[in-house]
Amino acid sequence: MTRFSIIIPVLNEAASIASTLSSLQGFRPLCELIVVDGGSVDQTTAWASPLVDKLLSTRPGRAIQMNQGAQHARGEILIFLHADTFLPQQILYDIERALQTHNWGRCPIELRGQHAMLPVISLMMNIRSRLTWLATGDQVMFCKCSVFEHVGGFPEIELMEDIAISKRLKQHSGWPALAKSKVVSSGRRWDKFGAFNTILLMWSLRIRYALGQDPALLNRLYREGKLWK
């Protein structure tokens, strides 16, 4: 059986997907690469096809796409990766060690981009996750396949699916492991919408989700970078 399955949900990621997938080729054949497209209208699938083991298509929605990838995965360990995030070469070893004592986990993150605040934002994100024991998708969540199936996968909501499954996994398996090495993710959202606006937006979305607001509305605000509709 394949030890690892890396699952990448994509939607119109032609500008970055080839670079992301090229960086993962050294992990094969220890892991399979699965890209799940949510209906891209650019060249995402054309760039991805020769660089993956499986290219799947489904309706858009990160949770839907990641669940689809997990259903077709052969790996004992599932790694959920964003299309603009890069993994260090030792990550598979780090994840395997982390899962010797845990059933799921996340990685520390380093954001890179143009904004001078990104190192501070990265630090804040890592501290927040340590305090809450919740993982977000850009921190590269990983999980034993059997445990992922037991909790029913990602709730298929339009936003906050990572927070929702973190709560399920915490209830089932306790605290997440923390991999040793950092992953590097794009700070393009902060560059595009501004650091302070994005920080306020993300905290607003988390609070409103906790208060029971519709994830579909929150997703629209997230995509448009707006605090209010």
BALOBA-1460 file (C-alpha; in Angstrom, 3 decimals):
// residues 229
<rec num="1" residu="m" x="0.000" y="0.000" z="0.000"/>
<rec num="2" residu="t" x="1.139" y="3.558" z="-0.746"/>
<rec num="3" residu="r" x="2.228" y="5.147" z="2.505"/>
<rec num="4" residu="f" x="1.114" y="8.737" z="1.786"/>
<rec num="5" residu="s" x="-1.475" y="10.460" z="-0.388"/>
<rec num="6" residu="i" x="-1.109" y="14.194" z="-1.006"/>
<rec num="7" residu="i" x="-4.488" y="15.686" z="-1.947"/>
<rec num="8" residu="i" x="-4.619" y="19.116" z="-3.581"/>
<rec num="9" residu="p" x="-7.945" y="20.867" z="-4.295"/>
<rec num="10" residu="v" x="-7.656" y="23.374" z="-7.144"/>
<rec num="11" residu="l" x="-9.743" y="25.952" z="-8.956"/>
<rec num="12" residu="n" x="-8.144" y="28.134" z="-11.621"/>
<rec num="13" residu="e" x="-4.595" y="27.680" z="-10.315"/>
<rec num="14" residu="a" x="-2.806" y="27.596" z="-13.691"/>
<rec num="15" residu="a" x="-0.337" y="30.238" z="-12.566"/>
<rec num="16" residu="s" x="1.059" y="28.139" z="-9.714"/>
<rec num="17" residu="i" x="0.016" y="24.490" z="-9.994"/>
<rec num="18" residu="a" x="2.915" y="23.336" z="-12.191"/>
<rec num="19" residu="s" x="5.448" y="24.829" z="-9.776"/>
<rec num="20" residu="t" x="3.727" y="23.238" z="-6.781"/>
<rec num="21" residu="l" x="3.514" y="19.810" z="-8.375"/>
<rec num="22" residu="s" x="7.056" y="19.935" z="-9.721"/>
<rec num="23" residu="s" x="8.306" y="20.490" z="-6.178"/>
<rec num="24" residu="l" x="6.524" y="17.297" z="-5.089"/>
<rec num="25" residu="q" x="7.970" y="14.921" z="-7.674"/>
<rec num="26" residu="g" x="10.803" y="13.902" z="-5.361"/>
<rec num="27" residu="f" x="8.289" y="12.434" z="-2.900"/>
<rec num="28" residu="r" x="7.191" y="9.760" z="-5.357"/>
<rec num="29" residu="p" x="6.878" y="6.776" z="-5.195"/>
<rec num="30" residu="l" x="6.547" y="7.006" z="-1.391"/>
<rec num="31" residu="c" x="3.372" y="8.975" z="-1.960"/>
<rec num="32" residu="e" x="0.757" y="9.440" z="-4.625"/>
<rec num="33" residu="l" x="-0.237" y="12.884" z="-5.852"/>
<rec num="34" residu="i" x="-3.947" y="13.564" z="-6.274"/>
<rec num="35" residu="v" x="-5.306" y="16.806" z="-7.724"/>
<rec num="36" residu="v" x="-9.041" y="17.429" z="-7.490"/>
<rec num="37" residu="d" x="-10.309" y="20.145" z="-9.800"/>
<rec num="38" residu="g" x="-13.467" y="22.062" z="-8.971"/>
<rec num="39" residu="g" x="-14.271" y="23.225" z="-12.502"/>
<rec num="40" residu="s" x="-11.313" y="25.333" z="-13.601"/>
<rec num="41" residu="v" x="-11.766" y="27.358" z="-16.783"/>
<rec num="42" residu="d" x="-8.056" y="28.033" z="-17.255"/>
<rec num="43" residu="q" x="-5.184" y="25.607" z="-17.983"/>
<rec num="44" residu="t" x="-4.979" y="24.165" z="-14.468"/>
<rec num="45" residu="t" x="-5.847" y="20.589" z="-15.438"/>
<rec num="46" residu="a" x="-3.611" y="20.660" z="-18.529"/>
<rec num="47" residu="w" x="-0.607" y="21.664" z="-16.412"/>
<rec num="48" residu="a" x="-1.455" y="19.213" z="-13.627"/>
<rec num="49" residu="s" x="-2.237" y="16.099" z="-15.646"/>
<rec num="50" residu="p" x="1.319" y="14.900" z="-16.462"/>
<rec num="51" residu="l" x="2.536" y="15.576" z="-12.918"/>
<rec num="52" residu="v" x="0.025" y="13.616" z="-10.835"/>
<rec num="53" residu="d" x="-1.085" y="10.051" z="-10.230"/>
<rec num="54" residu="k" x="-4.767" y="10.945" z="-10.256"/>
<rec num="55" residu="l" x="-6.592" y="13.961" z="-11.651"/>
<rec num="56" residu="l" x="-10.188" y="14.090" z="-10.480"/>
<rec num="57" residu="s" x="-13.038" y="16.486" z="-11.158"/>
<rec num="58" residu="t" x="-15.999" y="17.391" z="-8.988"/>
<rec num="59" residu="r" x="-18.195" y="20.359" z="-8.209"/>
<rec num="60" residu="p" x="-16.413" y="23.308" z="-6.576"/>
<rec num="61" residu="g" x="-15.902" y="23.501" z="-2.837"/>
<rec num="62" residu="r" x="-12.675" y="22.794" z="-1.009"/>
<rec num="63" residu="a" x="-14.283" y="20.309" z="1.400"/>
<rec num="64" residu="i" x="-16.075" y="18.497" z="-1.432"/>
<rec num="65" residu="q" x="-12.877" y="18.287" z="-3.453"/>
<rec num="66" residu="m" x="-10.736" y="17.045" z="-0.568"/>
<rec num="67" residu="n" x="-13.304" y="14.403" z="0.374"/>
<rec num="68" residu="q" x="-13.360" y="13.250" z="-3.244"/>
<rec num="69" residu="g" x="-9.596" y="12.958" z="-3.227"/>
<rec num="70" residu="a" x="-9.640" y="11.002" z="0.031"/>
<rec num="71" residu="q" x="-12.177" y="8.560" z="-1.397"/>
<rec num="72" residu="h" x="-9.749" y="7.705" z="-4.216"/>
<rec num="73" residu="a" x="-6.589" y="7.724" z="-2.116"/>
<rec num="74" residu="r" x="-4.583" y="4.565" z="-1.521"/>
<rec num="75" residu="g" x="-2.341" y="5.982" z="1.182"/>
<rec num="76" residu="e" x="-2.447" y="5.141" z="4.859"/>
<rec num="77" residu="i" x="-1.730" y="8.797" z="5.645"/>
<rec num="78" residu="l" x="-3.602" y="11.674" z="4.007"/>
<rec num="79" residu="i" x="-1.938" y="15.068" z="3.532"/>
<rec num="80" residu="f" x="-4.166" y="17.978" z="2.462"/>
<rec num="81" residu="l" x="-2.207" y="20.631" z="0.599"/>
<rec num="82" residu="h" x="-3.191" y="24.005" z="-0.841"/>
<rec num="83" residu="a" x="-2.082" y="24.743" z="-4.386"/>
<rec num="84" residu="d" x="0.089" y="27.664" z="-3.266"/>
<rec num="85" residu="t" x="1.895" y="25.852" z="-0.428"/>
<rec num="86" residu="f" x="5.291" y="24.153" z="-0.656"/>
<rec num="87" residu="l" x="6.522" y="21.250" z="1.451"/>
<rec num="88" residu="p" x="10.095" y="20.836" z="2.749"/>
<rec num="89" residu="q" x="11.943" y="17.725" z="1.611"/>
<rec num="90" residu="q" x="11.866" y="16.083" z="5.056"/>
<rec num="91" residu="i" x="8.125" y="16.550" z="5.577"/>
<rec num="92" residu="l" x="7.114" y="12.906" z="5.037"/>
<rec num="93" residu="y" x="9.599" y="11.793" z="7.680"/>
<rec num="94" residu="d" x="8.357" y="14.492" z="10.062"/>
<rec num="95" residu="i" x="4.714" y="13.553" z="9.541"/>
<rec num="96" residu="e" x="5.390" y="9.847" z="10.001"/>
<rec num="97" residu="r" x="7.189" y="10.545" z="13.284"/>
<rec num="98" residu="a" x="4.388" y="12.844" z="14.448"/>
<rec num="99" residu="l" x="1.769" y="10.173" z="13.780"/>
<rec num="100" residu="q" x="3.577" y="7.627" z="15.908"/>
<rec num="101" residu="t" x="1.944" y="9.260" z="18.939"/>
<rec num="102" residu="h" x="-1.038" y="11.077" z="17.355"/>
<rec num="103" residu="n" x="-3.761" y="10.409" z="14.802"/>
<rec num="104" residu="w" x="-3.736" y="13.772" z="13.071"/>
<rec num="105" residu="g" x="-1.787" y="16.995" z="12.956"/>
<rec num="106" residu="r" x="-0.620" y="20.151" z="11.232"/>
<rec num="107" residu="c" x="2.582" y="21.956" z="10.279"/>
<rec num="108" residu="p" x="4.000" y="25.294" z="11.363"/>
<rec num="109" residu="i" x="3.679" y="27.820" z="8.562"/>
<rec num="110" residu="e" x="5.806" y="30.540" z="7.008"/>
<rec num="111" residu="l" x="4.041" y="33.027" z="4.746"/>
<rec num="112" residu="r" x="6.043" y="34.586" z="1.925"/>
<rec num="113" residu="g" x="5.115" y="37.538" z="-0.210"/>
<rec num="114" residu="q" x="5.566" y="41.254" z="-0.619"/>
<rec num="115" residu="h" x="4.038" y="42.557" z="2.599"/>
<rec num="116" residu="a" x="6.464" y="43.356" z="5.403"/>
<rec num="117" residu="m" x="4.002" y="42.078" z="8.012"/>
<rec num="118" residu="l" x="3.981" y="38.496" z="6.752"/>
<rec num="119" residu="p" x="6.622" y="37.192" z="9.233"/>
<rec num="120" residu="v" x="4.560" y="38.626" z="12.104"/>
<rec num="121" residu="i" x="1.345" y="37.171" z="10.676"/>
<rec num="122" residu="s" x="3.028" y="33.762" z="10.341"/>
<rec num="123" residu="l" x="4.080" y="33.916" z="13.984"/>
<rec num="124" residu="m" x="0.561" y="34.884" z="15.058"/>
<rec num="125" residu="m" x="-0.947" y="31.992" z="13.092"/>
<rec num="126" residu="n" x="1.425" y="29.480" z="14.686"/>
<rec num="127" residu="i" x="0.761" y="30.816" z="18.190"/>
<rec num="128" residu="r" x="-2.994" y="30.790" z="17.605"/>
<rec num="129" residu="s" x="-2.917" y="27.136" z="16.559"/>
<rec num="130" residu="r" x="-0.824" y="26.193" z="19.603"/>
<rec num="131" residu="l" x="-3.320" y="27.904" z="21.910"/>
<rec num="132" residu="t" x="-6.502" y="26.583" z="20.285"/>
<rec num="133" residu="w" x="-5.250" y="23.173" z="19.060"/>
<rec num="134" residu="l" x="-7.103" y="23.839" z="15.827"/>
<rec num="135" residu="a" x="-5.562" y="23.495" z="12.368"/>
<rec num="136" residu="t" x="-6.277" y="25.507" z="9.246"/>
<rec num="137" residu="g" x="-5.914" y="24.292" z="5.685"/>
<rec num="138" residu="d" x="-2.932" y="26.452" z="4.817"/>
<rec num="139" residu="q" x="-1.023" y="24.786" z="7.678"/>
<rec num="140" residu="v" x="-1.142" y="21.467" z="5.774"/>
<rec num="141" residu="m" x="-3.374" y="19.169" z="7.777"/>
<rec num="142" residu="f" x="-2.490" y="15.470" z="7.851"/>
<rec num="143" residu="c" x="-4.387" y="12.493" z="9.228"/>
<rec num="144" residu="k" x="-4.407" y="8.719" z="9.343"/>
<rec num="145" residu="c" x="-6.815" y="7.552" z="6.646"/>
<rec num="146" residu="s" x="-8.729" y="5.287" z="9.032"/>
<rec num="147" residu="v" x="-9.335" y="8.174" z="11.436"/>
<rec num="148" residu="f" x="-10.380" y="10.524" z="8.628"/>
<rec num="149" residu="e" x="-12.965" y="7.977" z="7.519"/>
<rec num="150" residu="h" x="-14.154" y="7.417" z="11.102"/>
<rec num="151" residu="v" x="-14.996" y="11.106" z="11.631"/>
<rec num="152" residu="g" x="-16.755" y="11.325" z="8.259"/>
<rec num="153" residu="g" x="-14.230" y="13.498" z="6.445"/>
<rec num="154" residu="f" x="-14.598" y="17.215" z="5.985"/>
<rec num="155" residu="p" x="-18.049" y="18.669" z="6.618"/>
<rec num="156" residu="e" x="-19.102" y="19.836" z="3.166"/>
<rec num="157" residu="i" x="-19.647" y="23.472" z="4.033"/>
<rec num="158" residu="e" x="-18.420" y="26.401" z="1.920"/>
<rec num="159" residu="l" x="-15.934" y="27.763" z="4.448"/>
<rec num="160" residu="m" x="-14.395" y="26.766" z="7.793"/>
<rec num="161" residu="e" x="-14.299" y="23.093" z="6.854"/>
<rec num="162" residu="d" x="-10.815" y="22.953" z="8.356"/>
<rec num="163" residu="i" x="-12.021" y="24.283" z="11.719"/>
<rec num="164" residu="a" x="-15.013" y="21.941" z="11.634"/>
<rec num="165" residu="i" x="-12.944" y="18.807" z="11.008"/>
<rec num="166" residu="s" x="-10.385" y="19.920" z="13.599"/>
<rec num="167" residu="k" x="-13.147" y="19.881" z="16.185"/>
<rec num="168" residu="r" x="-14.264" y="16.422" z="15.050"/>
<rec num="169" residu="l" x="-10.721" y="15.098" z="15.195"/>
<rec num="170" residu="k" x="-10.070" y="16.648" z="18.602"/>
<rec num="171" residu="q" x="-13.201" y="15.002" z="19.955"/>
<rec num="172" residu="h" x="-12.244" y="11.636" z="18.486"/>
<rec num="173" residu="s" x="-8.450" y="11.613" z="18.867"/>
<rec num="174" residu="g" x="-7.381" y="14.457" z="21.114"/>
<rec num="175" residu="w" x="-4.790" y="17.135" z="20.384"/>
<rec num="176" residu="p" x="-3.093" y="17.357" z="16.995"/>
<rec num="177" residu="a" x="0.559" y="16.609" z="16.426"/>
<rec num="178" residu="l" x="2.831" y="19.419" z="15.306"/>
<rec num="179" residu="a" x="5.270" y="18.473" z="12.565"/>
<rec num="180" residu="k" x="8.812" y="19.700" z="13.102"/>
<rec num="181" residu="s" x="9.481" y="21.453" z="9.792"/>
<rec num="182" residu="k" x="7.732" y="24.528" z="8.432"/>
<rec num="183" residu="v" x="5.713" y="24.638" z="5.249"/>
<rec num="184" residu="v" x="5.919" y="27.728" z="3.051"/>
<rec num="185" residu="s" x="2.686" y="29.257" z="1.810"/>
<rec num="186" residu="s" x="1.905" y="32.211" z="-0.408"/>
<rec num="187" residu="g" x="0.959" y="35.484" z="1.245"/>
<rec num="188" residu="r" x="-0.978" y="36.528" z="-1.858"/>
<rec num="189" residu="r" x="-4.214" y="37.145" z="0.066"/>
<rec num="190" residu="w" x="-2.471" y="39.562" z="2.412"/>
<rec num="191" residu="d" x="-0.685" y="41.215" z="-0.509"/>
<rec num="192" residu="k" x="-3.954" y="41.607" z="-2.421"/>
<rec num="193" residu="f" x="-6.342" y="42.764" z="0.293"/>
<rec num="194" residu="g" x="-3.901" y="44.295" z="2.770"/>
<rec num="195" residu="a" x="-2.516" y="42.787" z="5.960"/>
<rec num="196" residu="f" x="-4.664" y="44.553" z="8.533"/>
<rec num="197" residu="n" x="-7.874" y="44.173" z="6.544"/>
<rec num="198" residu="t" x="-7.181" y="40.453" z="6.077"/>
<rec num="199" residu="i" x="-6.398" y="39.922" z="9.766"/>
<rec num="200" residu="l" x="-9.663" y="41.642" z="10.738"/>
<rec num="201" residu="l" x="-11.544" y="39.673" z="8.109"/>
<rec num="202" residu="m" x="-10.213" y="36.286" z="9.219"/>
<rec num="203" residu="w" x="-10.975" y="36.919" z="12.890"/>
<rec num="204" residu="s" x="-14.423" y="38.245" z="11.958"/>
<rec num="205" residu="l" x="-15.166" y="35.123" z="9.931"/>
<rec num="206" residu="r" x="-14.059" y="32.835" z="12.759"/>
<rec num="207" residu="i" x="-16.189" y="34.645" z="15.320"/>
<rec num="208" residu="r" x="-19.214" y="34.742" z="13.049"/>
<rec num="209" residu="y" x="-18.825" y="31.053" z="12.230"/>
<rec num="210" residu="a" x="-18.663" y="30.264" z="15.951"/>
<rec num="211" residu="l" x="-21.882" y="32.269" z="16.394"/>
<rec num="212" residu="g" x="-23.605" y="30.150" z="13.755"/>
<rec num="213" residu="q" x="-23.623" y="32.362" z="10.661"/>
<rec num="214" residu="d" x="-24.107" y="30.697" z="7.277"/>
<rec num="215" residu="p" x="-20.770" y="29.439" z="5.877"/>
<rec num="216" residu="a" x="-22.000" y="30.309" z="2.358"/>
<rec num="217" residu="l" x="-22.220" y="33.999" z="3.291"/>
<rec num="218" residu="l" x="-18.863" y="33.831" z="5.055"/>
<rec num="219" residu="n" x="-17.312" y="32.268" z="1.964"/>
<rec num="220" residu="r" x="-18.504" y="35.151" z="-0.226"/>
<rec num="221" residu="l" x="-16.959" y="37.648" z="2.176"/>
<rec num="222" residu="y" x="-13.739" y="35.633" z="2.249"/>
<rec num="223" residu="r" x="-13.424" y="35.506" z="-1.531"/>
<rec num="224" residu="e" x="-14.173" y="39.218" z="-1.934"/>
<rec num="225" residu="g" x="-11.984" y="40.288" z="1.003"/>
<rec num="226" residu="k" x="-14.855" y="42.188" z="2.612"/>
<rec num="227" residu="l" x="-15.897" y="42.476" z="6.245"/>
<rec num="228" residu="w" x="-19.538" y="43.016" z="5.322"/>
<rec num="229" residu="k" x="-21.818" y="42.270" z="2.380"/>
